Amino acid sequence: TEIYTLSLHDALPIYPKKWMPAQRYSIPGAKWIPNAGLETLTPELRNYFEETVKRLTKSNKDAKLVCFCRRGYYAKIAAERLVRMGYTNIFLYPGTDLWEDAGNRLIIVKPEKMK
């Protein structure tokens, strides 16, 4: 069973809809969806999040999704959003700070492209 790890770190401030940050340190294998855990999403950002998750999971609502950010706050918001989207297999990881504190390495990841 494939597990999809979603990095939901913020990339504030939010610039015009075509702007994307260049990179960020994250857990190996994670797919970074910037700003997806913000409390309020613009219509463009909401569409980006929904379409990216749909593409990554191949529309499988039972896909295992692990959500994390740096300390967990944005991941929780994004996980709630995933539940409202109908996803049923969502897990939270406490964050990259804990990952690194445990002696694990972080790698540079690039944001998932807007389609």
GUVEX-381116 format. One record per residue (C-alpha): x, y, z. Coordinates in pm, whole numbers, plus 50000, padded with zeros to 5 digits. Layout:
// residues N
XYZ;...
END
This chain:
// residues 115
500005000050000;501415033649901;501505060750166;501375097150054;503285120950280;502115156850244;504315185150365;502095214850441;504625241050548;503665276650495;505435298550244;504145332350354;503565358250236;501165347649963;502015365249641;500075365249314;498615331349224;501475320848996;504145326349262;505595295549424;508525293449668;511635277049530;512335250949798;512135240550163;513675214750397;511335185550458;511075148350535;512435125950256;509725114150016;507245141250111;505235160749856;505175197649949;501895216449904;502725251750028;500185271450231;497575243550217;497175244450595;496355281150623;493085288350800;491665306650500;492505297450141;492035318449832;489965301149563;493175295449364;495005280149660;492005258149751;491855245349392;495645239549393;495385219149715;492375198649605;493675191549254;497185183049379;495875158249636;493535143149378;496435139149133;498835124649392;496295099549524;494875091649180;491475101249328;491645072749580;489725085849884;491085056550091;494745064650018;496925067450329;497815104050377;500355115750636;500115153150699;502825173450867;504335208050877;507015222051102;505195218251434;501755204151346;499395233951340;499015237250962;498925199550918;495905196851146;494025222950945;494905205850616;493905171750758;490485185850852;490205199350499;491025164550361;488255149250574;485775174350429;487005163850083;486065127850164;489475112650241;489265085850509;492825074450590;494565105350729;497395105750980;499225134551149;502965135351211;504125160651476;506455178851237;509875183751089;511245198051416;510565164851591;511865145351291;515155164351302;515385163351684;515175125251660;518365125451450;516715121151111;517815141850815;515775166850621;516165171450247;515405199950011;512035196049839;510355217049575;506635225349578;504215204549380;503545222249053;500295239748985;498515222448698;
END
